[in-house]
Amino acid sequence: MKAARSSLPAEPEVPAGISAAQVEEQLRRILASERFAHSERLRRFLQYVVEETLAGRGDKLKEYSLGVAVFNRDASYDPRTDPIVRVEAVRLRSRLSEYYSSQGSDDPLIIELPRGSYTTTVRWRSAGQESQIAQLRRWRWIRNASIAAALVMAALSTALFLQNRSLREEAAALPPPLVAADRSPIWGPILASPADVAIVFGSPLFFENEQKRFYLRQYDVNDPVNRFKLPEFQTLDRLLGPLSEPRYMYAQMGDVYCLHQLGAFLGRHGKQTRAIPAFQANWDAIKNSNLIVIGPARMNPILERLPIQLDFEFQPDFYVTNRRPQPGEKTSYWTPSHRDALSYGVIASAPGLAPNREILVFTSHASAGTRGAVEYLTGPATLRELTARLNHRPGERRNYQILLRVLADHEQAYRTEYVTHHSSERAVTKP
């Protein structure tokens, strides 16, 4: 009897009153939509989990099985080191939400992928939700109208930070740190140094068309001196010109967040900080300070001039080359979907430009990657974890380069994972 029961086909996992044919029709409608038509990976992912759920095999949908069946991973696939399923699940949930708030706003049937599960759920749209979607449309219009204002807010936030007036008062009101940062092999030398800390943040390169009254930036144009030789700038100037001299009027929101996070962290430990935009970071401004550099090299050209050779090099097409692979490490680390959903961050430490000074670098392809790296090194639990991994001996002076994997949603890092690190012994220098 047991064998006979186990051979029966599984019942489709759909609520009463909804047929499998209705679910399949809704799935076809979603896959044909603008949000999914050009993303073969998400189409394949959604179709597979819906079909498996309808077939009664929803409880078999696990990270490993999806990696093999949907994302062409081989039998050696390890979800702990390759988070492609988690990353794509975040993208799929976001894309479904976008579909139902736009092209699918009138669809009566809703297919969802709940957080923490790979089994889809199906339900009828409620009347209350239609009202919510109408409100969401109004908010989207307000949001789109506010994109330019967001840049202005970033500039204002940066200017406020540069004043550095309230950091010490804020720090005094905070509870004492939960981790002994002065014993950290990375923070310890900076906190022991008598000098202040200069934080250099990226300067995105903008141009202005004064006649048409707009500002613009192109991702690949970052050299203000040799811009006239770049085909990308020539095309911009021809189509949207005449363009002005370079303008440095804005900052990335992620950099502004990192400035505040680092300033508050160092303030709690008694260190005075000052912020310097990259285009003003000349040697006279930074040589006598401990130096922290945040952001991608394309907006922070000083990274190329500092006496640091990164073992983990960021390439233009969003992967990271490991110049000095150690046993068990990969020669490259790549982003399986999009840099704003998964990226890599690097933390690097080195001796400063003057005796008893330090250099610390936080860099990534994406703003969320830099933010994740800063949060990792300033968070009590993650700082404690990293200190244990570095296996630092008291009195030892070493350079460190740490590679982190950062998962993000809407440019906010929600999970940062240690990948590996390199270290090298420092040459002894006399102050």
Secondary structure, 3 states (H helix, E strand, C coil): CHHHHHCCCCCCCCCCCCCHHHHHHHHHHHHCCHHHHCCHHHHHHHHHHHHHHHCCCHHHCCHHHHHHHCCCCCCCCCCCCCCHHHHHHHHHHHHHHHHHCCCCCCCCEEEECCCCCCCCEEEECCHHHHHHHHHHHHHHHHHHHCHHHHHHHHHHHHHHHHHCCCHHHHHHHCCCCCCCHHHCCCHHHHHHCCCCEEEEECCCCEEEECCCCEEECCCCCCCCCCHHHCHHHHHHHHHHCCCCCCECCCCCHHHHHHHHHHHHHHHHCCCCEEEEEHHHCCHHHHCCCEEEEECCHHHCHHHHCCCCCCCEEECCCCEEEECCCCCCCCCEEECCCCCCCEEEEEEEEEECCCCCCEEEEEEECCHHHHHHHHHHHHCHHHHHHHHHHHCCCCCCCEEEEEEEEEEEECCEEEEEEEEEEEEEECCCCCC
